[in-house]
Amino acid sequence: MAAAKKKSLDLSKARILVTNDDGIGADGLVVLEAIARSLSDDVWVVAPELEQSGASHSLTLHMPVRLRKLADKRFAVSGTPTDCVLVAVQEVLPKFGAAKGKKAKPFDIVLSGVNRGSNAGDDVTYSGTIAAAMEGTVLGIPSVALSQQTEDRDSPKWEVAKKYAPKLIAALVKAGWPADTLMNLNFPDIAPAKVKGVHLCPQGKRRVGVALTGRVDMKGRPYYWLGGDRDNTADRPGVDIDLLYKGHVTITPLRLDLTDYKTLEALRPAIKAIK
């Protein structure tokens, strides 16, 4: 007998966890909270106290993590985006989300972002925005990362994410995706009316990686800044970086399983020969 098809999530009744890596005071979090509230009335915000860009999928292991309640269903965490999702699921929801004598309704979906700046290509391995969605996926919760590409960090075009995110999230949830996969959405740095389309596409790679700039302090000691302007040239056409910088909204499914199965099989004879 064929297995019954899993019933799709009704977003209007969903319990949504909103988080980010830019911090609890970030403009992009306000944007994402509005997007979430356009989908459901049951929205919880658990985000870092301070900016955690580049934190990747890291945990705070060598100092205490503190939780601060700001308002009903709104909390700040003194840790990474990964910490935020863990604390939201294991502490915030059981403590603040359950009626007396009843178990709390779990989160139905995690939305992470909207990040100020894209998270395409190599960036996905550094991104705290992606990491929060990864942690949600690890915990069995469908998760979506959202990022707004911007050349002017002081004036991101949030209107693009505002316009496209609600209908894209709804369409993705209706279609469904595997339990070990998260969705990575990127919005281009142009006016909404100029967006050229929405594309499902693979992750690309930048031709030039993260920049490192060396300087000298007032005492003559060298130090370094990581980051700065990036080369936005993709390694091949049709990938997320390529399409995003040509004015397209991009959607890339990312798997938690990083195994290179082709190489794994190719190496079997060489390893089998070792006694």
C-alpha positions in Angstrom: 0.0 0.0 0.0 1.3 3.4 -0.9 2.1 5.8 1.9 -0.4 8.5 2.5 0.8 12.0 1.3 1.7 14.3 4.2 -0.9 17.0 4.6 0.5 20.4 3.7 0.8 23.0 6.4 -1.9 25.6 6.8 0.1 28.8 7.2 -2.8 30.8 8.5 -2.8 28.5 11.6 1.0 28.0 11.7 3.2 28.9 14.7 6.1 30.8 13.2 9.5 31.3 14.7 11.3 34.4 13.4 15.0 34.9 13.9 18.1 36.4 12.2 21.8 37.1 12.6 21.8 40.9 12.3 20.4 41.2 15.8 17.1 42.0 17.6 17.2 45.7 16.6 17.8 45.0 12.9 15.5 46.6 10.2 15.5 43.3 8.3 14.0 41.6 11.4 11.1 44.1 11.4 10.6 43.4 7.7 10.5 39.6 8.3 8.2 39.9 11.3 5.8 41.8 9.0 6.1 39.1 6.4 5.4 36.4 9.0 2.4 38.3 10.3 1.0 38.5 6.8 0.9 34.7 6.9 -0.1 33.9 10.5 -1.2 35.6 13.7 1.0 33.3 15.8 4.5 34.8 15.4 7.4 34.4 17.8 10.6 36.4 17.6 13.8 35.1 19.2 16.9 36.8 17.9 20.5 37.7 19.0 21.1 40.6 21.3 23.9 41.7 19.0 24.8 41.3 15.4 26.1 37.8 14.6 26.9 38.0 10.9 29.4 35.4 9.9 28.7 33.2 12.9 27.9 30.3 10.7 26.4 27.2 12.5 28.2 27.9 15.7 27.1 27.3 19.3 28.1 29.3 22.4 29.9 26.7 24.5 32.3 28.5 26.7 30.1 31.2 28.3 26.5 31.3 29.6 23.7 32.1 27.2 21.2 34.6 28.6 17.5 35.0 27.6 15.8 38.4 27.9 12.0 38.8 27.4 11.2 42.0 25.6 7.5 41.6 25.1 4.9 38.9 24.6 6.4 36.4 22.1 9.5 38.6 21.7 12.9 37.6 23.1 16.6 38.4 22.8 19.4 35.9 23.3 23.0 36.6 24.1 24.3 34.2 21.6 24.4 33.0 18.0 21.5 32.4 15.6 21.9 28.7 16.3 21.6 29.4 20.0 18.5 31.4 19.4 16.7 28.5 17.6 17.7 26.1 20.3 16.6 28.4 23.1 13.4 29.1 21.3 12.5 25.5 20.9 13.8 24.1 24.2 13.1 27.0 26.6 11.0 29.8 25.2 8.2 27.7 23.8 7.8 25.2 26.7 7.9 28.1 29.2 5.9 30.8 27.5 3.9 29.0 24.8 1.9 26.4 26.7 -1.5 26.8 28.4 -1.6 25.6 32.0 -1.5 21.8 32.1 -1.0 21.5 28.4 2.0 20.9 26.1 3.0 23.8 23.9 2.1 23.7 20.3 5.5 23.3 18.4 6.8 25.7 15.8 5.6 24.8 12.4 8.2 26.8 10.4 11.4 28.9 11.0 12.0 32.1 9.1 15.5 33.5 9.3 16.4 37.0 8.1 15.7 39.2 6.3 19.5 39.5 6.1 21.0 42.9 5.1 23.1 41.6 2.2 22.9 38.5 0.1 23.7 34.9 1.1 24.5 33.3 -2.1 27.3 31.0 -3.3 30.1 30.6 -0.8 28.3 32.8 1.7 26.0 30.0 2.8 28.9 28.4 4.7 29.6 31.6 6.7 26.1 32.9 7.2 24.4 33.0 10.5 21.1 33.6 8.6 21.5 30.2 6.9 22.7 28.7 10.2 19.5 29.5 12.0 17.5 27.8 9.2 20.0 24.9 9.4 19.3 24.5 13.1 15.6 24.6 12.5 16.0 21.8 9.9 18.2 19.8 12.3 15.3 20.0 14.8 12.8 18.8 12.3 11.2 22.2 11.5 10.8 23.4 7.9 13.0 26.4 7.6 13.6 29.3 5.2 16.5 31.8 5.1 15.8 35.1 3.4 18.4 37.7 2.4 18.2 41.1 0.7 21.2 41.8 -1.6 22.3 45.5 -1.3 25.0 47.6 -2.6 24.1 50.4 -0.1 24.0 48.8 3.4 22.4 52.0 4.7 19.4 51.8 2.3 18.5 48.2 1.4 15.5 47.8 -0.9 13.4 45.9 1.6 10.3 46.3 -0.7 11.5 43.5 -2.9 11.5 41.0 0.0 8.2 42.4 1.3 6.6 41.8 -2.1 7.9 38.4 -3.0 8.6 36.6 0.3 5.0 35.9 1.4 3.9 34.3 -1.8 7.1 32.4 -2.2 6.9 31.0 1.3 3.3 30.0 0.8 4.1 28.3 -2.6 7.1 26.4 -1.1 5.1 25.3 1.9 2.3 24.1 -0.3 4.7 22.1 -2.4 6.7 20.8 0.5 10.4 19.8 0.7 12.5 17.0 2.3 13.1 17.0 6.0 16.9 17.4 5.6 16.7 20.4 3.3 16.3 24.2 3.9 15.2 26.9 1.5 17.5 29.8 0.7 15.9 32.9 -0.8 17.8 35.9 -2.1 16.2 39.2 -3.3 18.0 41.5 -5.8 19.0 45.1 -5.1 16.5 46.7 -7.5 13.0 48.2 -7.3 10.3 45.5 -7.2 8.9 46.6 -10.6 12.3 45.9 -12.2 12.7 42.3 -10.9 13.2 40.1 -13.9 11.7 36.9 -12.4 11.9 34.2 -9.8 14.3 31.2 -10.4 15.0 27.9 -8.7 18.8 27.5 -9.1 21.9 25.8 -7.7 24.4 27.4 -5.4 27.3 29.0 -7.2 30.8 30.1 -6.2 32.4 33.5 -6.4 35.6 33.7 -8.5 37.3 35.6 -5.7 36.7 34.7 -2.1 36.7 36.8 1.1 39.0 39.8 1.0 41.6 40.3 3.7 43.1 43.8 4.2 46.2 44.4 6.3 46.7 47.6 8.3 49.0 48.9 11.1 47.7 50.3 14.4 49.1 53.4 16.2 51.7 51.3 18.0 53.0 49.8 14.8 51.4 46.4 15.2 49.7 44.8 12.2 46.0 43.8 12.2 43.5 42.7 9.6 40.0 43.3 8.4 38.0 40.5 6.8 35.3 41.2 4.3 34.7 44.4 2.4 33.7 44.6 -1.2 33.1 41.3 -2.9 33.7 40.1 -6.5 30.2 39.2 -7.6 31.3 37.2 -10.6 29.9 33.7 -10.5 31.9 30.6 -11.5 29.2 29.7 -14.1 26.0 31.0 -15.5 22.6 30.1 -14.0 23.7 29.8 -10.4 22.4 31.9 -7.5 25.1 34.6 -7.7 24.8 35.0 -11.4 21.0 35.3 -11.5 20.7 37.5 -8.3 23.1 40.1 -9.7 21.2 40.1 -13.0 18.0 41.1 -11.2 16.3 37.8 -10.3 14.9 36.5 -7.1 16.6 33.2 -6.4 15.5 30.1 -4.5 18.1 27.4 -3.7 17.3 24.2 -1.7 20.3 23.4 0.5 20.8 19.9 2.1 22.3 19.3 5.5 24.0 16.2 4.2 27.3 17.4 2.7 28.5 14.0 1.6 30.0 13.9 -1.9 28.5 10.5 -2.8 30.3 10.3 -6.2 33.7 10.7 -4.6 32.8 8.3 -1.8 32.1 5.5 -4.2 35.2 6.4 -6.3 37.4 6.0 -3.3 36.1 2.6 -2.2 38.6 0.6 -4.2 41.6 2.5 -2.9 40.5 2.2 0.7 39.4 -1.4 0.4 42.9 -2.3 -0.6 44.3 -1.2 2.7 44.7 -4.0 5.2 
